[in-house]
Amino acid sequence: MKLNIRGVLKMAMKICYYCGNFFLPDPRVGDRQKACSLVCQRFRKQENNRLYRKRDPGYWRNHYEDYVRPWRQRHPDYQRQWRKKRKGVGKGVRSAEIKAERIGKLIELTERILFNLREIKAEILLKPSWRASLIYQSS
């Protein structure tokens, strides 16, 4: 029996529920995969969220009163402490050090790329082109 690769692939292909295109599902997901790409997966997520809100409309209704307010009452200084910790972030020495480190890495990367490009250019100049070798062989 001859194995036809196209036939096997066609049997393994699925149709995307969202765009209608054929796709080869991820072997880790298999038959459960419904979407072919990230765009279609976003549509799937939006649809899933919409259906969940439709099934359970009161899920978020009393969230603040039931969960957030009691937690904040049990931890009254949390927000003040968080703001105090965050006050220095993004300002002054720390941000300047981060910027300097990023610039240093960028310069190092640029130098490495330029060095590699110079090596490639030198290698191209040293090797005779295939056209030149054809001309040389024909004469």
C-alpha positions as a printed Julia matrix, in Angstrom:
139×3 Matrix{Float64}:
   0.0    0.0     0.0
   1.42   3.35   -1.05
   1.23   6.15    1.52
   0.01   9.41    0.03
   1.32  12.31    2.12
  -1.22  14.78    0.72
  -4.05  12.42    1.58
  -2.8   11.95    5.13
  -2.4   15.7     5.58
  -5.85  16.35    4.14
  -7.36  13.85    6.58
  -5.52  15.53    9.46
  -6.59  19.03    8.38
  -9.48  20.74   10.14
 -11.68  23.68    9.26
 -11.4   26.76   11.49
 -14.73  27.6    13.18
 -14.06  31.32   12.82
 -12.54  31.98    9.38
 -13.37  28.73    7.55
  -9.78  28.06    6.43
  -8.17  24.64    6.61
  -5.42  24.21    9.18
  -3.27  21.47   10.65
  -4.09  21.27   14.38
  -1.37  21.23   17.01
  -0.71  17.57   17.9
  -0.82  18.43   21.62
  -4.39  19.74   21.25
  -5.67  17.47   18.48
  -9.42  17.33   17.84
 -10.16  19.92   20.51
  -8.5   22.78   18.58
 -11.13  25.05   17.02
  -9.12  28.08   15.82
  -6.3   28.23   13.28
  -4.45  31.43   14.24
  -4.01  34.01   16.98
  -6.65  36.25   15.38
  -9.19  33.43   15.35
  -8.2   32.47   18.91
  -9.02  36.04   20.0
 -12.45  35.71   18.38
 -12.89  32.4    20.18
 -11.94  34.01   23.52
 -14.37  36.9    22.94
 -17.16  34.49   22.08
 -16.38  32.33   25.11
 -16.45  35.39   27.42
 -19.72  36.62   25.89
 -21.36  33.21   26.4
 -20.08  33.03   30.0
 -21.51  36.47   30.81
 -24.79  35.41   29.23
 -24.93  32.19   31.32
 -23.91  33.88   34.59
 -24.91  37.57   34.41
 -24.48  38.22   38.15
 -20.89  36.98   38.39
 -19.33  40.47   38.69
 -22.4   42.23   40.08
 -21.38  42.31   43.75
 -17.67  41.63   43.32
 -16.5   44.88   44.96
 -18.85  44.62   47.93
 -18.28  40.9    48.49
 -14.51  40.64   47.94
 -12.63  43.9    47.42
 -14.08  46.01   50.22
 -13.63  43.35   52.96
 -10.05  42.67   51.79
  -9.19  46.38   51.89
 -10.69  46.66   55.37
  -8.49  43.78   56.54
  -5.41  45.41   54.92
  -5.88  49.17   55.53
  -2.24  50.23   54.9
  -1.67  48.15   51.79
  -2.25  50.88   49.23
  -0.2   53.45   51.15
   2.73  51.03   51.43
   2.45  50.05   47.78
   2.57  53.69   46.7
   5.54  54.33   48.98
   7.46  51.43   47.39
   6.56  52.57   43.89
   7.46  56.22   44.49
  11.11  55.84   43.45
  10.49  53.46   40.53
  10.8   55.08   37.14
  12.53  58.19   38.51
  16.04  59.28   39.37
  19.03  56.94   39.54
  17.26  53.64   38.95
  15.68  54.69   35.67
  18.96  56.31   34.51
  20.84  53.1    35.29
  18.31  51.05   33.35
  18.52  53.4    30.37
  22.33  53.32   30.41
  22.31  49.52   30.55
  19.88  49.31   27.63
  21.93  51.74   25.56
  25.11  49.76   26.34
  23.48  46.51   25.22
  22.17  48.19   22.07
  25.64  49.53   21.2
  27.2   46.12   21.82
  24.59  44.42   19.62
  25.08  47.0    16.85
  28.86  46.52   16.93
  28.45  42.75   16.75
  26.09  43.04   13.77
  28.41  45.44   11.96
  31.37  43.13   12.58
  29.42  40.18   11.14
  28.36  42.23    8.13
  31.99  43.24    7.48
  33.02  39.57    7.65
  30.29  38.59    5.2
  31.23  41.41    2.84
  34.9   40.41    2.94
  34.0   36.78    2.31
  31.85  37.77   -0.69
  34.65  39.89   -2.12
  37.2   37.09   -1.69
  35.09  34.38   -3.33
  34.82  34.51   -7.09
  31.27  34.64   -8.3
  29.82  31.66  -10.15
  29.38  33.86  -13.23
  33.07  34.73  -13.24
  33.96  31.05  -12.94
  31.71  30.25  -15.92
  33.35  32.96  -17.98
  36.79  31.72  -16.97
  35.89  28.1   -17.86
  34.44  29.0   -21.27
  37.56  30.91  -22.41
